[in-house]
Amino acid sequence: MRTVHSILVAAFLFSANGAADPLGAIAGTGPFFRAADEGGATADACYPRISFAIKLAETLGQIKQVSGFEIRGNLMELYANLNSGTWTLVLVLPPGLACEIGNGSGFKLEPQPQKV
């Protein structure tokens, strides 16, 4: 069974490329909301969660792979396209805003060791 922690840690390691928000250029309208740095969001693009998920699926073929709550109680979601390897890490804030905090390429699910 995959653990959310290990996959989220892997996503942070992949995010070193500093890629820009994938939805800004696609949506053409820019962010609906500018996120403050509190809560861990470093990107300045936040969108309604449903809109964000639909755009990731329609434009990049990314679907939610894992989710979990971080220490402050905010929801973290990792979307990825298993064919292309692109991924987007999202912080969901309490009012239902999804803020991209990282994206990149090279995503793959690692095989889990067999339990003895």
SULVENKA-V182929 format. One line per field, one symbol per residue. phi: phi as a letter, one per 40 degrees, with the letter a starting at -180 (. if undefined). psi: psi as a letter, one per 40 degrees, with the letter a starting at -180 (. if undefined). Layout:
BEGIN
phi: ???
psi: ???
END
This chain:
BEGIN
phi: .cbddccccccccccccgccdccdcccgbgccacccccggcbccbbbddccccccccccbgcbcbaaaccdcgccbbbbabcccgcaacbbbcdcgcbbcbiaibgcacccccccc
psi: hihddddddddddeeeefiihedddddeeaidhhiieieehdiehiihdddddddddddefhihdiiihideeihhhhiiheddeiihhhhhideehhhheiiaiehihiiiihh.
END
